[in-house]
């Protein structure tokens, strides 16, 4: 996975590639921990600075930030935002009032919202949780592996057609044999990972939106925000997509510089190191600051910007484009299903689990791409990382 919101994305990519081949190197565990601490803090501070800059260009002053940790908190804030809106908004908010537990209130998020004195929601920023990154990485990596498997299966069919002296486009293969060949092709690709004979392609593994911010404004103001962005020094819009279906918003991928001096100063001022104790790095090393983590860091990161109106946001949180239902649809509509894509997700999840754990080293990743596992295996491994009991009924 190639997370462009991270300043050490190349180092993280290399670690992931090694772990997928079950070939970790000494020091990977410590490097992973430092990346998650340093890069996570950089993304957080960069998002906070940029959203404040954007809100400062409006007339909504003063405003205040509020940390939230669940979708219920966010939806309550939207519910209590009593700005003038179309009847459809009142209808959706009434439905929420009648049965709030229907709206995934307990879903966790890692976000900061910004409110003015009238409790109007002006914007927010969030950093994707490891589980969601693992799911997205799973789709990207699994699709890439699927292409490799299909190529391998076609090569096997081509070889059989050649032996029979029949052109491939006229060669008919029974369905059972096609399934067998696909399974064999999967095994061959898995063996290439096991032998270290396959390399990831960064373009296929790229994820831009680990860090994202959202601006909520009137529709007439949306073009102005985009224009203001282009006037900010060194910020570039590298992708833009406008949605006009059930989900309505303008989504941009921004390439943004980050201020190393400001970030390092904020780390010390906020005593941010206290957040990262218990992750397998000595407290005295954490207190030294981020400067020691910065060699070879990228000078720019990519983040997602979502520009939306209040009615469209209400629709995405309570209506026809409900965010969680879009996530569920993504999980269900996978092109490639089976043990390999499941292992991809487990591997990425275990990577983050080790990085957040107090464990200072591991012998081998717990998941092998060529093995077969149940979700319980991953849950048990995470408990082991934190020295938590299994709570077995029989011992």
N, C-alpha and C positions, 0 to 999 in steps of 0.2 A: 504494500500500500504506500502511496506517495501522497502525504498530507501536506498540501501547499500552504496551510495555515500555520505550519510549524517552521521554525527557523533552522532546525536540525533535521529537515525532512530527508536528506540524503542518507544520513547516518541511520535514521529509523528505517528507511527502506532497505538498507543493507542488512540490518539485524533481522527484519522480517523475512527477507529472502533466505538468509542462513537458517532461520528457525523452520521455515517450510521444508528445507532439505534435511532437517534434524541435525544441523551442524553448528550449534552455537559456539562462539569463541569466548575464551576467558575475558571477563570484563564486560560482556554484553549486558549482563544484569544491571551493573552499576551505571553503565552508559544509558540504558533505557530509563532508569529512575531519574537521572539528571535531565534527560530530554523532556520527560513528562512534567517535571517541576518547572524547569526554565521556560520551555516553549509554551506551557499552559499559562504561565504568568505573563509572558510577552503578549499572547493573544488577548488575554483579559484586559490588560492595560491599553493595548492598541485599540480594541473595540470601544472601551470606555472613553478614550480621548476623541475618537472619531465621531461617536454619536453625540457627545457634548458639543463638538464643533457644529454638527448639522443642526441640532436643536437651537443653538445660539443664533442661528441665522433667521429664526422665526420670532414671532412676538410673544411666545409662550414663556414668560419669565415672571417670577422665579419658578424653578422646577426642582424636583428632588428624585434621587434614585431609591429604589427599593429592591432588595434581594428577594427572590422567590425560589422555592424548591419543589413546587408541585403545580400541575395544571389547574388544580382547584383554586389556588391563589390567583393565578392569572385570570381565570374565568370570573372569579368574584370581582376583580378589579374592572374587567370589561362590563360586567353586570351593573356595577355602581357608577359607571361613566355615563352620566345623564345628559350627554350632549344631544342637540337636535339631530334627528335621523329619520329615515323613511319608515313607514309602518312595518315593513318586513323586519327591521331590527327589533322593534317592540315585540313583535310576534315571537321571534327566536328567543329573546331574553325572557319572555313569559314562560316559554317551554322549559327553559333552564330553571326558572324559579319553582316550577311545579315538580321537577324531578332532577335536582342537580347531580345526584349520584349516577345518572345515566351518562354523564359526560366525562368519564375517565378522570375524575377529580384526583385520584391518588397517583396518577402517572407522574413520575419524577422528571424534573427539568433542572437545568443549571443556568439561571438567567437573572438579569437585572432589568427592571422596568423603570421608566421615567414618567413622573406625573407632575402636572402643574397644580396650582393652588385650588383649582376647581375639580381636582381628581380626574382630569382628562388624561387618558393614556397617550403620550406623545411618541413613544418608541420603546425599544427594548434591544438588548443583545444577549446572546446565549452562546455557550460552547457545547458542542455535542458531547453527550455522555459516551463512555467507552463502549457500552452495549450497542448504541446506535452506530458508532463508527465501525464496530465489528460487523454489523448487519450490512452496512453500505459497502464495506470492503469485501464482504462475502459476495455480493452481487457482482462487483467489478472483477474480482479475481476468478470467481467461479465461471463467469461468462467467458473470460479469457481462456481458462482451462478447457471449457466446453468447446471453444473453437479449435483448440489443439486436439481434443479427442475426436471431433468430427473430421479434422484433416487426417488423423491417423486411421480412422475407420474407412475413409474414402480411399486412402492408399492401399489398405488391405483388400478392399473390393476391387480396386484397379488391378492389383496383382492377380487376383483370382480370375478376373475377366481376361487378362493377358494370357494366363495359362490355358484358358479355354478358346483362345483366338477369337474373342467376341469384343466389339467396342463397348466401353463402359456404359454409354447411353442406351445400349440395347441389351445390356446384361441384367437379367432379372434375378433378384436374390429373395428367397423366402423370408418372411417377416421374422421367424424364429432365428434364422441365421444372422439377420441384420442385428437383432438384439444381442446375440452372442458376440458378434464382432464389435459392437459398441462397448460391451463390457470388457472385452479383451483390450480394446483401444484404451479404455480407462486405466486398466492395469498397467499397460505399457507407459502411459504418461506418468502414472504414480511411480513407476520404477525409475523414470528419468529424474524425478524429484529425489528419490531415495539415493540415487547414484550421484546427485549434484550436477547432473548434466542438462539442466534447464535454467534459464534466466528469465526473470520477470521483465516486462516492458513497462516502463514508467507511464507512458501515455495511456495505457490500458488500465493502470492502477490508480490514476490521479483522482483525488477527492479535494475539491476546493472549499467546501462549506463547513469545515470543522468549527470555524468561528463565523458568526453571522450577526447582523444587526437589522432591525426593522424600524422603519419610520412610518408613523400613522398620521396622515394629513388629509386635506381636502384634495379632490381630484385635480382641481385647477393648479395646485402647488406641485404636483408630481414632476412636471417637466423642469420646474425651477430647481428642485433638489438635484436632478441629474446634471443640470448646467453648473450648479455650484460645485459639484464634485469635480468636474473637469477643470475648474479654476483652482482647485487645491493642488499645491505643488507636488509633483511626482506621483499623484494618484492616477491610475489608468483603469478604464473600464475594458476588461478583456473579453467578457461575454455579456450578452444582454438577451433576455427573453421576456416577452410580454404574454401573460396568460389571460384569456378572456372566456374560459369555459366555466365549469363549476367553481374552480379555483381562479380567483382574479387578483393579479398583482403584477408588478414589474420586478423581475429578479435580475440582479447584476452581479457579476463576479469582479471584484475590485483587486487590483494589485496596489498594495499600500506599503509605504515605508514605515518603519517603526523606529522610535527614538530611544536608542540604547541608554543614553544618559538619563533620560526621564524614567525609563523602566527600572533601571538599577537603583535610582534614588527612591522610587516608590517602594521597591522591595524592602529597603532598609527602613524607610519612614514608617511603613505599615507593619514592620516586624513580620513580614510575610513568611519568613522561615518557620514560624511557629505552626503554620498550617501543614508543614511537610514532615514533621517529626513522626517517627514510627514507620518510615518508609525504607529503612535500611541504609540511610546515610547519616553519619555522625552529626550531632547538633552543631558542633563547632565548625564543621565544613559548611553546613547550611547558613550559619551566621556570617560567613565570609562574604556573602553576596553572590550575585549572578555573574559578575565579571569573569570569574574563572570558568564559567560554562560557555562563554561567547566565542572563543576561537572557532573559525570555520562556520560561523552562523551566517545565514542568508540575511541580506539587508532589507528585503521586502517579503511580505506575506500576502497570500490571497484570502479574501473573506467574501462572504455573500452579503449583499445588501438587498433587502426586500422593501419596496415602496408600495404602500397600500393605503386605502381609505378606511375609515372606521366601519362603514357598512360591509365592506368586503372582508375586513378582519372578523367581524361578528359572524359572517357567513362561514368563514374558515374554522371558527372555534365552536359554532353551535349549529350550523346549517348543512347545506348539501355538500360542502367540501370539508367536512370535519377532519381535522388534522390526523387524529389517531386512526380513523377509518382508511385514510390514504396510506398510512404506514402498514396497516393490516393487509391492504390490497397489494402493496409492494411485496410483502412477505409471501403472500399466496400465489402471486403471478410470476414465479420464477421460471425461466426457460429451462434451467438445468437443476434437476432434483436428484438426490441420491446421497451416498455416504461421503463422496468427495466434497461437494459444496458445504455439507454440514461440518466436515472437518476443517474447511477453510474458516468458517465462522468461529469454531472452537479455538483454532490456532490464534486468530487475531485477538479473541477475548482473553486467552491465556497470556498473550503478550502483555496486554494492559494489566491483567491481574498480577503478574509478577512485578511489573513496574510500580504498582500501588502498594505492594505487600512489604512487610518487614524483612522478607527473605533476601539475603545478600548475594546468593548465588544458587544456581540450579545445575544439575548434571546434564539434563536433556529436557527439551520441551515435552510436556505430558502427552501431546497429541501428535500422531504421525499422519501425514496426508494419506498414506496407503493403508492405514488401519481402519477399524470400525469401532465407533463409540456411541454411547447413549448420553443424553443431556445430563444425567445424574453424575457421569464421570467428571464433567466440567465443574459441577457444583461441589463435588467432593474435593477436587483439586484446590479450588479456591479456599475451602475451609482449611485444608492442610497448610496452605500458604500462610494463613493467619493463626495457625495452631488452635483451631476451633474444634471442639468435639463433634463427632458425627451424630450423637444422640441416638445410637442404636438401641432398639428395644431389648435385644438379647446380646449379652457379652460373654 
